[in-house]
Amino acid sequence: MSKKRIYLSCPTMHGEEQQFVQEAFDTNWVAPLGPNVNEFEKEVAAYTGSKAAAALSAGTAAVHLALKLAGVKEGDIVFVSDLTFSATCNPICYEKAIPVFIDSEPDTWNMDPKALEKAFEKYPNPKAVVCVHLYGTPAKIDELMQICQRHHVPFIEDAAESLSATYKGKQTGTFGKFGIFSFNGNKIITTSGGGMLVSDDEELIAKARFLSTQARDAARHYQHSQIGYNYRMSNVVAGIGRGQMLHLEEHKAIKKRIYEQYKAAFADIEEITMNPLNPDGESNCWLSCITIAEGCPVTYEQLMDAMEEHNIESRPIWKPMHLQPVFADYDFIQVKDGISVGEDIFNRGLCLPSDIKNTEEDMQNIINIVRGCFGR
Ligand SMILES: *Cc1c(COP(=O)(O)O)cnc(C)c1O
């Protein structure tokens, strides 16, 4: 097929990125660290309103260091969102700690405060709670954090998908002890690959930088008293990030427009519901998703096939972690017995193409294909 492919979400470059990268080349700050890394950290900290930020090689590395700095060790229990991408919970297993998966609530698709409460009844002493803001929509942060505070357990926000989203006027990722962001290729802004750990605790962020550069002690020779990691972001990559930061708000505005356009286009089809937003916040609408009404004969697979025929990419909702073979041995907490909220969303949901380069014609094509599947 010669028709151009329409993507779910892929990099959008503007030109400034290349200038920052060029600067790195011109000054030979190609590696390892350098001004782009420092400035990118400052820019993300200033934008999000967190006191400090450490630029890392990936969002996953940021989750890993957040857990380490929260003191998570072998055998510790960590409560984590069930409906998410595996990168939210893989680092728990890097540390040989034990994930306990917490179901979603239907209002925002994120961690259910009632299920979290229930988890604390069963496991009173977890080491940390890791909560995702799925598809860019903030979780019920106040309710979740109140529970964590009552139990004196650190709250870690996986804001990989929600950079620029806010909750009660404050950026996601800045509520918990730590927030993590990702600049992977399909995120709202990208550095080709990279991540950021943010916190209001500047000492802990300094510690993150230390751990991410092989934990080298302050000695003239190479001395190590701790196990380190090679997790730092390179100065070239950070240059891309600085260029992208200039366009973050613009990307968000377009993502929101895409969501609104789908919502309006499917308003007359009662079998289709858009993914919920949180009325206490503003989503960045990273991906626009739908769920198909229960009992409707149309499946998400049919929609995917119909779009794929026109070279259009779509994606199932993340498959819940407790259903993943690799995590089958771990516990899962849901409020009511029966099919969980997350599994139900997975069974009936689909992520629609949400790339900000979609033209009006692309959007109409997608909308017509989806409408066609429902006989409209
Ligand atoms: C993308 C993503 C990550 C991981 O980010 P990387 O930069 O790819 O390591 C973590 N959590 C969630 C929810 C993500 O979507």
The ligand as an SDF file (V2000), in Angstrom:
LIG
                    3D

 15 15  0  0  0  0  0  0  0  0999 V2000
    6.4960    5.1810   28.4080 C   0  0  0  0  0  0  0  0  0  0  0  0
    6.1690    4.7980   29.7800 C   0  0  0  0  0  0  0  0  0  0  0  0
    7.1560    4.5140   30.7340 C   0  0  0  0  0  0  0  0  0  0  0  0
    8.6020    4.3060   30.4180 C   0  0  0  0  0  0  0  0  0  0  0  0
    9.2660    5.2540   29.7990 O   0  0  0  0  0  0  0  0  0  0  0  0
   10.5880    4.9290   28.9390 P   0  0  0  0  0  0  0  0  0  0  0  0
   11.1540    6.2790   28.7670 O   0  0  0  0  0  0  0  0  0  0  0  0
   10.1190    4.3000   27.6680 O   0  0  0  0  0  0  0  0  0  0  0  0
   11.4650    4.0370   29.7410 O   0  0  0  0  0  0  0  0  0  0  0  0
    6.7700    4.2770   32.0310 C   0  0  0  0  0  0  0  0  0  0  0  0
    5.4900    4.2790   32.3890 N   0  0  0  0  0  0  0  0  0  0  0  0
    4.5040    4.5060   31.5080 C   0  0  0  0  0  0  0  0  0  0  0  0
    3.1040    4.5140   31.9850 C   0  0  0  0  0  0  0  0  0  0  0  0
    4.8070    4.7590   30.1750 C   0  0  0  0  0  0  0  0  0  0  0  0
    3.8070    4.9450   29.3000 O   0  0  0  0  0  0  0  0  0  0  0  0
  1  2  1  0
  2  3  1  0
  2 14  2  0
  3  4  1  0
  3 10  2  0
  4  5  1  0
  5  6  1  0
  6  7  2  0
  6  8  1  0
  6  9  1  0
 10 11  1  0
 11 12  2  0
 12 13  1  0
 12 14  1  0
 14 15  1  0
M  END
$$$$
